[in-house]
């Protein structure tokens, strides 16, 4: 039996609105950016939403993040992350506390169904958060954001649509779980082999539900695989 300590968290945020205020500082120096981000980060954690409280645990937030240590390499990334979490609303994930580890099931079965490793990684972990910066007015901040990708990833509307289409293409696979798939899942946890059909379909449906939350080009997902 394999040990599975990892959890999966998913949130939806307004990708257009998130960048509006920082974009107003686009022509300022790095020190102005950092001062603004730190002030906003402090505000963000003062009265966190339930979704943000969950996410703070998932990213292993510590009060020292807000200390403003100039020698902390990822200080800017941590402050930006806290600003992002303030915008987040919880959506169906692939395995929160007390839920089946859908992400483990999907990683195994999507590979068997023919998905590439990079495509599976995008569904489970999202794209590098720095690519979000590069696609917005926050592009100038990207060089300061060392370590940002360590905290999670994002899925844009375009990416979500592509992943939903790719899932549609393997729907028949998840509807016809046979001996091979039962053996694959049973190799991870013996009990899974006997519940393979149900677990496979639940994981597939949850992935679709998660992606369906990205309802417009202004929306995006933020994912944490902890």
matplotlib code that plots the C-alpha trace (Angstrom):
import matplotlib.pyplot as plt

x = [0.0, 1.3, 1.2, -0.9, -0.5, -1.3, -4.5, -5.9, -7.6, -9.3, -10.5, -12.0, -10.9, -11.6, -8.4, -9.3, -10.2, -7.2, -4.7, -6.5, -5.2, -1.6, -1.6, -2.1, 1.4, 2.9, 5.3, 6.5, 9.8, 10.1, 10.1, 6.7, 5.4, 6.7, 5.3, 1.9, 1.9, 2.9, 0.2, -2.4, -1.2, -1.5, -5.1, -5.8, -5.0, -6.6, -10.1, -9.8, -12.7, -13.4, -11.9, -8.8, -8.4, -8.3, -5.9, -3.5, -3.1, -2.6, 0.2, 1.7, 1.3, 3.4, 3.2, 6.9, 5.7, 4.5, 7.6, 9.1, 12.6, 14.5, 16.7, 13.7, 14.0, 10.3, 8.8, 7.2, 5.7, 4.3, 2.6, 1.2, -0.1, -1.9, -3.5, -4.7, -6.1, -8.3, -10.1, -10.6, -13.8, -13.8, -15.0, -15.1, -11.5, -9.9, -9.5, -9.9, -9.8, -12.2, -12.8, -11.5, -8.1, -9.6, -6.2, -4.5, -7.1, -7.0, -3.2, -3.2, -6.2, -5.7, -2.2, -3.7, -6.3, -3.5, -3.1, 0.4, 2.2, 2.2, -1.6, -2.2, 0.0, -2.0, -5.3, -4.0, -1.6, -2.4, 0.1, 2.9, 1.6, 4.2, 2.5, -0.6, 1.6, 3.0, -0.5, -1.6, -0.4, 1.5, 4.2, 6.7, 6.4, 7.4, 11.2, 10.5, 8.4, 10.9, 9.2, 5.7, 5.2, 6.0, 2.6, 0.2, -0.9, -3.7, -6.0, -7.3, -10.7, -9.0, -7.1, -10.2, -12.1, -9.4, -9.2, -12.9, -12.8, -10.0, -12.0, -15.0, -12.8, -12.1, -15.6, -16.1, -12.9, -14.2, -17.6, -16.1, -13.6, -12.4, -10.0, -6.9, -8.0, -9.2, -5.7, -4.0, -6.1, -5.8, -2.1, -2.3, -4.9, -6.3, -9.8, -9.8, -9.7, -13.2, -14.6, -12.7, -15.7, -17.3, -14.0, -13.1, -16.4, -16.4, -13.0, -13.9, -17.1, -15.3, -12.7, -15.5, -17.3, -14.1, -13.4, -17.1, -16.5, -14.5, -17.6, -16.1, -12.8, -12.6, -12.5, -9.7, -8.8, -6.1, -5.0, -2.9, -1.6, -0.4]
y = [0.0, 3.5, 6.4, 9.3, 12.4, 14.9, 16.9, 18.9, 22.3, 24.4, 28.0, 30.3, 33.9, 36.9, 36.9, 40.3, 42.1, 40.7, 42.6, 45.9, 47.7, 46.5, 47.4, 51.1, 50.9, 49.4, 52.3, 52.5, 51.2, 47.7, 49.2, 50.8, 47.5, 45.6, 48.2, 48.0, 44.2, 44.0, 46.4, 44.5, 41.2, 42.4, 43.5, 40.1, 38.0, 40.4, 39.1, 36.0, 34.3, 30.6, 29.8, 31.8, 30.2, 26.8, 28.0, 29.6, 26.2, 24.5, 26.9, 26.7, 30.4, 31.8, 35.2, 35.7, 36.1, 39.6, 40.6, 42.4, 40.7, 42.2, 39.1, 36.8, 35.7, 35.0, 37.8, 39.5, 36.1, 35.4, 38.9, 38.5, 35.0, 36.4, 39.1, 36.4, 34.2, 37.1, 36.9, 33.2, 31.2, 27.5, 25.3, 21.5, 20.1, 16.8, 15.8, 18.0, 16.7, 13.8, 13.3, 10.5, 11.3, 11.9, 13.4, 10.1, 8.2, 10.6, 10.7, 6.9, 6.4, 9.4, 8.1, 4.7, 6.5, 8.1, 11.6, 13.0, 13.6, 17.4, 17.4, 15.5, 17.9, 20.8, 19.4, 18.5, 21.4, 24.1, 26.2, 28.1, 31.2, 33.3, 32.7, 34.5, 37.5, 37.4, 37.5, 40.5, 44.0, 42.4, 41.2, 43.7, 42.0, 38.6, 39.0, 39.8, 36.7, 34.0, 31.1, 32.0, 28.7, 26.7, 27.7, 26.5, 26.9, 28.4, 27.3, 30.0, 30.0, 28.9, 26.1, 25.0, 24.7, 22.6, 20.3, 19.8, 18.8, 16.4, 14.9, 14.5, 12.5, 9.9, 9.7, 6.2, 5.0, 6.1, 4.5, 1.1, 0.3, -3.2, -5.7, -3.7, -0.5, -2.5, -4.0, -0.6, 1.0, -2.1, -1.9, 1.5, 0.4, -3.1, -2.0, 0.4, -2.5, -3.6, 0.0, 0.9, 1.7, 4.0, 5.7, 6.3, 7.9, 10.0, 11.3, 12.0, 13.9, 15.9, 17.1, 18.2, 20.0, 21.8, 23.0, 24.0, 26.7, 28.7, 30.2, 33.2, 34.5, 36.7, 33.7, 31.3, 28.5, 28.5, 25.0, 23.7, 20.2, 19.8]
z = [0.0, -0.9, 1.5, 0.3, 2.4, -0.2, -0.4, -3.3, -3.0, -5.7, -5.7, -8.2, -8.6, -10.9, -12.9, -14.5, -11.3, -9.3, -11.4, -11.7, -8.6, -8.9, -12.6, -11.6, -10.2, -13.3, -13.9, -10.3, -8.9, -7.3, -3.8, -4.4, -5.6, -2.6, -0.1, -1.7, -1.8, 1.8, 3.0, 1.0, 2.3, 5.9, 5.2, 3.5, 6.6, 9.1, 8.4, 6.3, 4.6, 5.4, 2.0, 2.7, 6.2, 4.5, 1.9, 4.4, 6.1, 2.7, 1.7, 5.3, 6.0, 8.8, 10.5, 9.6, 6.0, 6.9, 8.8, 5.8, 6.1, 3.1, 2.9, 2.4, -1.2, -1.9, 0.2, -2.8, -4.0, -0.5, -0.4, -3.9, -2.9, 0.1, -2.0, -4.4, -1.7, -0.5, -3.9, -3.8, -3.4, -2.7, -5.5, -6.0, -5.6, -6.3, -2.7, 0.3, 3.9, 4.3, 0.6, -1.7, -3.3, -6.7, -7.9, -7.2, -9.2, -12.1, -12.3, -12.7, -15.0, -17.2, -18.0, -18.8, -21.0, -23.0, -21.5, -21.5, -18.2, -18.9, -19.5, -16.3, -14.4, -15.7, -14.6, -11.1, -10.5, -13.0, -15.0, -13.4, -11.7, -13.3, -16.7, -15.2, -14.5, -18.0, -19.5, -17.6, -16.7, -13.8, -16.2, -14.8, -11.4, -12.7, -12.2, -8.5, -8.0, -7.3, -5.5, -6.6, -8.5, -5.3, -3.8, -6.4, -10.0, -12.1, -14.9, -17.2, -19.0, -22.2, -20.5, -18.6, -21.9, -23.4, -20.4, -20.4, -24.1, -23.4, -20.5, -22.8, -25.2, -22.5, -21.0, -22.4, -20.8, -17.3, -18.1, -18.8, -16.0, -16.4, -15.0, -15.9, -14.2, -11.2, -10.9, -11.3, -8.5, -6.4, -6.6, -4.7, -2.1, -2.3, -1.4, -4.4, -6.8, -5.6, -5.9, -9.0, -11.2, -8.6, -7.7, -11.3, -12.2, -9.0, -9.9, -13.5, -12.4, -9.8, -12.4, -14.7, -11.8, -10.9, -14.5, -14.9, -12.3, -14.8, -16.4, -18.3, -19.6, -16.5, -14.2, -13.4, -10.9, -8.3, -7.3, -4.4, -4.3, -0.7]

ax = plt.figure().add_subplot(projection="3d")
ax.plot(x, y, z, "-o")
ax.set_aspect("equal")
plt.show()
